[in-house]
Amino acid sequence: MLVDSHCHLDFPDFSAELPDVVARAVAAGVSHMVTISTRVRRFPEILAIAERFDCVSCSVGTHPHQAAEEPDVTTAELVALSRHPKVVAIGEVGLDYHYDTSPREAQAHGFRTHIAAARETGLPLVIHAREADEDTAAMLEEETAKGAFPFLLHCFTAGPELARRALALGGYISFSGVVTFKKSEDLRAIAASVPGDRILVETDSPFLAPTPYRGKRNEPSFVRETAKVLAEARGEAFEDFAAATTRNFYTLFSKAKGLTGDAS
């Protein structure tokens, strides 16, 4: 069995056939999915999806793209919302210097607010980092010095130095369909170097569909294709890699234990 540790089932791409999307994932051997929050103000929509399906849980948080939209989100609010049984993570949050949709100061403020919530709750912090390797690593190191917190670098596309520094802090790293792309040799090399007990797999759907579905809408069932490529890059049997990433998921997302069910 596999787990899709990061998808966006609330996005309009899935609205017309959400039950079928979840059912296809279960049929493909995906035992659990985490639908990820991008706006705290839309959290009720995320939570409704998680409550609808036994095999889906969710996070609560503000994406760096929306950091300027939600500057008033507090650690206390995140902590309070995270008490719901279906909320298994904080985020996604982080730094995105590629699009710079929100001012970098707003992104950093949101990042620290969410880190504090992860530290207080013990829930894993789901981190988005794009073209911000040094600032992301520096903030993680600075904040960890104040008190450790669990975290995951999701959809990893950064360089080896961020991976090294994150792993040194006890972090986990998750790879998406990007790792299957023809020109992602360097990324596959990084994936091959991640310790076996710190690696996860995801879709980040509806984005970044893996080969052979590249260019199409991504969905949780496609996580199997990404896992196949990662297993090959690491020289592992697919079944062993699937078992390891699932085990890693439940170690990090420990609140998700017992939530897996069918797609009805």
Backbone torsions as a table, in degrees:
resi	resn	phi	psi	omega
1	MET	NA	151.5	179.2
2	LEU	-120.8	163.3	172.5
3	VAL	-126.5	133.5	170.7
4	ASP	-92.3	101.5	-173.1
5	SER	-77.8	-3.7	-177.4
6	HIS	-160.3	109.5	173.4
7	CYS	-146.4	170.1	-177.2
8	HIS	-126.4	76.4	-175.4
9	LEU	-72.1	-11.1	177.9
10	ASP	-84.6	-7.5	-177.3
11	PHE	-70.4	149.1	-176.4
12	PRO	-56.3	-26.7	-179.7
13	ASP	-53.9	-26.3	-175.1
14	PHE	-106.9	-4.6	-168.8
15	SER	-61.3	-33.0	-174.5
16	ALA	-78.8	-17.9	-174.3
17	GLU	-146.0	35.4	-174.7
18	LEU	-56.6	-46.2	178.6
19	PRO	-57.9	-38.4	178.9
20	ASP	-67.5	-38.3	178.6
21	VAL	-61.6	-45.9	179.4
22	VAL	-66.0	-41.6	-179.7
23	ALA	-64.0	-39.3	178.2
24	ARG	-64.3	-37.4	178.2
25	ALA	-63.5	-47.1	179.6
26	VAL	-61.1	-41.3	179.6
27	ALA	-64.4	-28.2	179.7
28	ALA	-85.2	3.0	178.3
29	GLY	92.8	16.2	177.7
30	VAL	-91.3	109.8	-172.8
31	SER	-83.1	-21.2	-177.5
32	HIS	-154.0	149.5	177.2
33	MET	-134.6	141.9	173.9
34	VAL	-112.1	115.5	176.5
35	THR	-90.2	126.8	-164.7
36	ILE	-100.4	135.5	179.2
37	SER	-77.6	139.1	172.9
38	THR	-117.1	-16.3	177.9
39	ARG	-142.2	124.6	177.5
40	VAL	-63.6	-34.1	-178.6
41	ARG	-67.9	-14.2	176.0
42	ARG	-108.9	14.3	-178.0
43	PHE	-56.0	-37.5	178.5
44	PRO	-56.0	-33.6	178.9
45	GLU	-68.4	-41.1	177.8
46	ILE	-63.4	-47.7	-176.9
47	LEU	-63.4	-36.8	180.0
48	ALA	-61.1	-37.1	178.6
49	ILE	-68.9	-43.8	179.3
50	ALA	-62.7	-37.0	179.6
51	GLU	-73.4	-23.3	-177.2
52	ARG	-74.5	-32.9	-175.0
53	PHE	-120.8	128.7	179.4
54	ASP	-60.7	-32.9	-174.3
55	CYS	-90.8	13.6	179.8
56	VAL	-123.8	132.7	169.6
57	SER	-122.1	-176.9	-174.7
58	CYS	-147.4	173.7	173.7
59	SER	-118.2	176.5	172.6
60	VAL	-137.2	128.7	-179.0
61	GLY	170.5	177.6	-178.2
62	THR	-120.0	120.2	177.8
63	HIS	-63.2	148.0	178.0
64	PRO	-57.6	-28.9	176.1
65	HIS	-62.1	-30.1	-176.9
66	GLN	-102.1	10.0	-175.5
67	ALA	-56.9	-38.2	-179.0
68	ALA	-75.1	-21.5	177.7
69	GLU	-75.9	-28.3	-173.6
70	GLU	-128.0	55.7	-177.8
71	PRO	-70.9	-14.9	-175.5
72	ASP	-93.6	2.2	177.2
73	VAL	-65.5	129.7	-177.1
74	THR	-109.7	161.6	174.9
75	THR	-60.1	-42.3	-179.2
76	ALA	-60.4	-38.9	179.2
77	GLU	-66.5	-43.7	178.7
78	LEU	-61.7	-42.8	179.6
79	VAL	-63.0	-43.8	-179.2
80	ALA	-63.2	-45.8	-179.4
81	LEU	-66.5	-31.7	-176.4
82	SER	-72.4	-9.2	-179.4
83	ARG	-72.1	-15.6	178.3
84	HIS	-61.5	138.8	-176.9
85	PRO	-56.9	-27.1	-177.0
86	LYS	-85.9	-8.4	-179.8
87	VAL	-89.1	114.8	-173.2
88	VAL	-114.8	1.5	-177.4
89	ALA	-158.7	163.8	174.7
90	ILE	-110.1	134.4	178.3
91	GLY	119.1	-172.8	16.8
92	GLU	-88.7	148.8	-177.9
93	VAL	-144.2	170.0	178.1
94	GLY	148.0	-148.6	-175.2
95	LEU	-130.8	129.5	176.5
96	ASP	-129.3	103.5	-179.9
97	TYR	-97.6	2.6	176.6
98	HIS	-76.4	-52.7	179.8
99	TYR	-93.0	-29.5	-177.4
100	ASP	49.2	42.8	-179.1
101	THR	-62.4	-36.3	175.0
102	SER	-113.2	150.7	176.7
103	PRO	-55.3	145.1	-176.3
104	ARG	-62.5	-31.4	177.4
105	GLU	-64.2	-39.2	178.8
106	ALA	-67.8	-39.0	177.7
107	GLN	-62.4	-44.9	-179.2
108	ALA	-64.8	-40.7	178.3
109	HIS	-61.6	-46.1	178.6
110	GLY	-63.1	-39.7	179.9
111	PHE	-58.5	-48.7	-178.4
112	ARG	-65.8	-37.6	178.5
113	THR	-61.8	-43.7	-179.9
114	HIS	-71.5	-36.4	176.4
115	ILE	-59.0	-43.2	179.3
116	ALA	-61.3	-37.8	178.6
117	ALA	-67.6	-40.0	177.8
118	ALA	-65.2	-40.6	179.1
119	ARG	-63.2	-42.0	-177.1
120	GLU	-71.9	-39.6	-175.2
121	THR	-89.1	-24.7	-173.2
122	GLY	81.0	2.5	177.8
123	LEU	-80.5	147.3	-178.8
124	PRO	-67.3	140.9	176.1
125	LEU	-90.8	122.2	179.3
126	VAL	-92.3	116.5	-169.7
127	ILE	-110.7	130.4	172.8
128	HIS	-101.1	123.0	179.2
129	ALA	-136.2	115.9	179.4
130	ARG	-134.8	119.0	-178.8
131	GLU	53.7	37.7	-179.7
132	ALA	-142.6	39.5	-172.8
133	ASP	-58.4	-52.1	-174.1
134	GLU	-65.4	-45.7	-179.1
135	ASP	-66.7	-36.9	178.1
136	THR	-64.5	-47.8	-180.0
137	ALA	-62.7	-43.4	-178.7
138	ALA	-63.1	-41.6	-179.6
139	MET	-67.7	-40.8	178.5
140	LEU	-62.0	-41.9	179.5
141	GLU	-67.0	-43.6	179.7
142	GLU	-62.5	-45.7	-177.0
143	GLU	-73.2	-34.8	177.4
144	THR	-63.5	-33.6	177.7
145	ALA	-62.4	-24.9	178.3
146	LYS	-83.1	-17.6	-176.9
147	GLY	154.4	127.5	-175.2
148	ALA	-66.1	154.7	176.6
149	PHE	-152.2	146.9	179.2
150	PRO	-75.9	142.9	178.9
151	PHE	-152.5	159.8	-180.0
152	LEU	-134.6	124.8	170.3
153	LEU	-83.7	108.1	-174.5
154	HIS	-89.5	156.2	177.6
155	CYS	45.0	54.8	-171.8
156	PHE	-65.5	123.8	175.6
157	THR	-136.3	12.4	-176.2
158	ALA	-84.6	-169.8	-177.6
159	GLY	-91.7	174.0	-176.2
160	PRO	-64.7	-27.0	-177.7
161	GLU	-69.4	-41.2	176.0
162	LEU	-64.0	-41.2	177.6
163	ALA	-59.6	-45.6	-178.6
164	ARG	-61.8	-46.4	-176.4
165	ARG	-69.6	-36.6	178.2
166	ALA	-67.2	-43.8	179.4
167	LEU	-64.2	-35.8	179.3
168	ALA	-64.1	-25.0	178.7
169	LEU	-88.8	-1.0	-179.4
170	GLY	94.8	9.7	-177.8
171	GLY	-76.0	167.0	175.9
172	TYR	-112.7	160.1	-179.6
173	ILE	-131.8	133.9	-179.9
174	SER	-119.2	141.6	-178.8
175	PHE	-116.6	143.5	-178.6
176	SER	-110.0	-168.3	179.9
177	GLY	-60.5	-17.3	178.4
178	VAL	-56.4	-32.9	-177.2
179	VAL	-67.0	-16.4	179.4
180	THR	-88.1	-10.0	-175.5
181	PHE	-69.1	149.3	-173.8
182	LYS	-56.8	-39.1	-175.2
183	LYS	-91.2	15.9	-177.3
184	SER	-98.6	34.9	-179.2
185	GLU	-58.4	-43.9	-178.2
186	ASP	-63.7	-38.7	179.8
187	LEU	-67.4	-39.7	177.2
188	ARG	-64.0	-34.3	178.1
189	ALA	-65.9	-40.5	176.6
190	ILE	-63.9	-44.7	180.0
191	ALA	-59.7	-36.4	179.8
192	ALA	-68.0	-22.2	-175.9
193	SER	-92.9	-10.5	-178.2
194	VAL	-72.0	133.3	178.1
195	PRO	-54.8	145.8	-174.6
196	GLY	-62.2	-20.3	-180.0
197	ASP	-98.9	13.3	-178.8
198	ARG	-128.8	9.3	-174.6
199	ILE	-109.2	138.7	175.9
200	LEU	-129.0	170.3	-179.5
201	VAL	-131.3	149.7	-175.6
202	GLU	-154.8	171.7	172.5
203	THR	-106.8	-34.3	-167.5
204	ASP	56.4	26.8	-179.6
205	SER	-64.2	147.1	16.9
206	PRO	-86.5	11.6	-177.6
207	PHE	-94.1	165.1	164.9
208	LEU	57.0	48.2	177.8
209	ALA	-59.4	135.6	-178.9
210	PRO	-75.1	160.2	168.0
211	THR	-60.2	133.1	13.9
212	PRO	-97.1	15.9	-177.6
213	TYR	-101.7	8.1	-175.4
214	ARG	-54.2	134.9	-178.0
215	GLY	96.9	-14.7	178.4
216	LYS	-99.1	169.9	173.6
217	ARG	-65.8	129.9	178.6
218	ASN	-81.4	156.9	176.2
219	GLU	-153.9	160.8	-172.7
220	PRO	-55.1	-31.7	-179.5
221	SER	-61.8	-23.7	-177.2
222	PHE	-76.0	-7.1	179.7
223	VAL	-59.2	-24.4	178.6
224	ARG	-60.8	-39.1	-179.2
225	GLU	-66.8	-39.6	177.6
226	THR	-65.4	-41.8	179.6
227	ALA	-63.0	-37.0	179.2
228	LYS	-61.7	-44.8	-178.9
229	VAL	-67.5	-40.8	178.5
230	LEU	-63.7	-42.9	178.4
231	ALA	-60.2	-43.8	179.3
232	GLU	-63.6	-43.8	-179.4
233	ALA	-62.0	-30.6	-178.2
234	ARG	-92.5	-3.9	-179.8
235	GLY	69.0	34.9	-178.0
236	GLU	-117.8	153.6	172.9
237	ALA	-67.9	143.0	-178.4
238	PHE	-56.1	-44.6	-177.5
239	GLU	-62.0	-38.2	178.7
240	ASP	-68.2	-41.5	-179.8
241	PHE	-67.1	-41.5	178.3
242	ALA	-60.4	-43.9	-179.8
243	ALA	-64.9	-40.2	-178.3
244	ALA	-66.7	-45.3	-178.3
245	THR	-68.5	-33.3	175.8
246	THR	-67.3	-42.6	177.4
247	ARG	-62.4	-42.3	178.6
248	ASN	-63.0	-39.0	179.0
249	PHE	-59.0	-49.9	-176.7
250	TYR	-72.4	-20.6	172.3
251	THR	-70.8	-46.1	-178.7
252	LEU	-77.0	-48.4	-179.7
253	PHE	-95.0	59.9	-170.2
254	SER	-63.1	-25.0	179.7
255	LYS	-69.1	-17.6	-179.7
256	ALA	-77.0	-12.9	179.7
257	LYS	-60.6	132.8	179.0
258	GLY	88.4	-4.1	-178.9
259	LEU	-91.7	-18.3	-174.8
260	THR	-66.8	133.8	177.1
261	GLY	-151.4	-156.7	-179.1
262	ASP	-89.3	-176.5	-175.2
263	ALA	-97.8	14.6	-176.8
264	SER	-76.7	NA	NA
